[in-house]
Structure formats: C-alpha cells, structure tokens
Amino acid sequence: MRLEPTNIQLIGSELAIQWNDGQESYFGLEMLRRACPCAACGGERDVLGNISRPNVSYTETSFELAGWEFIGGYAVQPRWKDGHSTGLYSFQYLRRLAAV
C-alpha cells in the first residue's frame, strides 16, 4: 500500500494528518515551517556534495498557514501567510518529521 493522507486539517497551531495506514501525525506550524525542505530554506548541494545553507529570517506570519495543495500522489505543498510556498513535503518526509 502506498502511503498517503486521507485527511488533513488545521487545528489551532497544528497541522493534523490522518494516514491511510491508520496512523495520525500532528505538526506544530513553527516546526513544520522551520523544517521546510526547499532550497531557499534548507539549502542545496553543490557538485561536491557540500550544502550551502542560506540565512533564513522569519516573521510572525511565517508560521501561519494560509492553505496547502496536494502535489501528484506524493507530497503536500503548504502556502504560508508570508508568501512562502516553494516547499514540497513528501509524504515520507512528513512521516519522518512526525517520528522526531
């Protein structure tokens, strides 16, 4: 069975995900934003494998969720109220974050 969410809801300052295997995950919005996997937030590797990490600054609205979209059958793309929306959170990445 391929892992995918069956329900996603914003509950206060948490994003709740119910998975098709019966598990549930809860993510604080600040933690979720700080874990953004996009190159602008998390950095990107050069040809030698070194990660160049950008200097990211946040505002109050950086941790407020405006909405989200499903990307294909493998990821969720949050839209944050500060305008950031380039992070693709794969379903597997979200499950790993939930385990931390």
Secondary structure per residue as TSV (DSSP state, phi and psi in degrees):
chain	resnum	aa	ss	phi	psi
A	1	M	-	360.0	133.1
A	2	R	-	-80.5	132.9
A	3	L	-	-70.8	127.3
A	4	E	-	-158.2	153.1
A	5	P	E	-73.4	144.9
A	6	T	E	-104.6	-18.1
A	7	N	E	-158.5	134.6
A	8	I	E	-129.8	130.7
A	9	Q	E	-139.7	144.7
A	10	L	E	-91.2	119.6
A	11	I	E	-123.4	101.3
A	12	G	T	62.0	-119.8
A	13	S	T	-104.9	26.9
A	14	E	E	-129.8	148.8
A	15	L	E	-103.6	123.0
A	16	A	E	-106.1	132.6
A	17	I	E	-126.0	127.8
A	18	Q	E	-102.4	130.4
A	19	W	E	-101.6	158.5
A	20	N	T	-70.0	-7.7
A	21	D	T	-96.5	8.6
A	22	G	S	93.5	-12.1
A	23	Q	-	-74.9	156.9
A	24	E	E	-127.0	142.9
A	25	S	E	-128.3	143.4
A	26	Y	E	-128.0	130.3
A	27	F	E	-125.4	124.2
A	28	G	E	-65.1	137.5
A	29	L	H	-62.9	-37.6
A	30	E	H	-64.4	-44.9
A	31	M	H	-61.2	-42.3
A	32	L	H	-63.3	-42.8
A	33	R	H	-67.7	-42.0
A	34	R	H	-66.9	-20.2
A	35	A	T	-94.5	14.7
A	36	C	-	-56.3	126.7
A	37	P	-	-86.7	4.0
A	38	C	S	-71.6	161.3
A	39	A	H	-64.4	-32.7
A	40	A	H	-69.2	-26.6
A	41	C	H	-99.9	-48.7
A	42	G	H	-95.3	-10.3
A	43	G	-	91.8	176.9
A	44	E	E	-145.4	155.8
A	45	R	E	-83.7	142.9
A	46	D	-	-89.4	-175.7
A	47	V	T	-65.0	-19.7
A	48	L	T	-92.7	-2.3
A	49	G	S	91.6	2.0
A	50	N	-	-77.6	138.8
A	51	I	E	-94.9	125.3
A	52	S	E	-97.2	110.0
A	53	R	-	-96.1	126.3
A	54	P	-	-75.5	163.4
A	55	N	-	-90.2	106.0
A	56	V	-	-99.7	131.5
A	57	S	-	-116.1	148.5
A	58	Y	-	-121.9	154.5
A	59	T	-	-117.7	178.7
A	60	E	G	-59.1	-38.8
A	61	T	G	-76.8	-8.3
A	62	S	G	-64.0	-23.6
A	63	F	G	-108.1	17.0
A	64	E	-	-110.8	127.6
A	65	L	E	-89.1	127.4
A	66	A	E	-91.5	-25.7
A	67	G	E	164.8	-171.0
A	68	W	E	-158.6	160.8
A	69	E	E	-133.0	149.6
A	70	F	E	-83.9	137.6
A	71	I	E	-112.4	113.3
A	72	G	T	53.3	-143.1
A	73	G	T	-111.6	28.0
A	74	Y	T	-136.2	-10.1
A	75	A	E	-152.6	163.8
A	76	V	E	-119.5	137.6
A	77	Q	E	-116.6	102.1
A	78	P	E	-71.3	148.2
A	79	R	E	-114.2	117.7
A	80	W	E	-94.2	152.1
A	81	K	T	-67.1	-13.9
A	82	D	T	-85.9	2.6
A	83	G	S	100.2	-9.8
A	84	H	-	-73.3	132.4
A	85	S	-	-156.0	26.6
A	86	T	-	-96.8	-4.2
A	87	G	-	-80.7	126.8
A	88	L	-	-105.6	111.6
A	89	Y	E	-95.7	102.0
A	90	S	E	-64.0	156.6
A	91	F	H	-60.5	-39.3
A	92	Q	H	-65.4	-39.5
A	93	Y	H	-62.6	-42.2
A	94	L	H	-63.0	-40.4
A	95	R	H	-65.7	-37.8
A	96	R	H	-66.3	-39.9
A	97	L	H	-62.4	-38.2
A	98	A	H	-66.8	-26.7
A	99	A	T	-81.0	-10.9
A	100	V	-	-80.7	360.0
